[in-house]
Amino acid sequence: MPHCVIECPAELAQAPQIMPLMQAVHQAAVASGLFETPDIKVRVLPSAHYLVGGQPDAFVHVTTHILAGRSEQQKKQLADAVARAACAQLPQVAMITSEVRDIQREAYSNRRQAMAG
């Protein structure tokens, strides 16, 4: 944990700026102090069709999925840090948003947990 999922236009996902954006989101998660570096996953979900304010304008939305248990303040600080990181990498994109979502521990598994028992 966490899983940082960057949604953006397909054109942006293919642009040279995408790897620096992914690295900036990763670094924001590291800097939060909430996670171990090897546990942070960042990926991009490109959108072929989208509208922002009724127009096909660029956007970036980052959803950070974390295991439940962090305070609301920690989640807000993480959301803000990720948004700032994206804004710094993509100043030309007017619509940049970030959210943090809890995953209930009881409903989550990974390879290590699944194979252990």
Buried (B, 14 or more C-beta within 10 A) or exposed (E): BBBBBBBBBBEBBEBEBBEEBBEBBBBBBEEBEBBEEEEBBBEBEBBEEBEEEEEEEBBBBBBBBBEEEBEEEBBEBBBEBBBBBBBEBBEEBEEBBBBBBEBEEEEEEEEEEEEEE
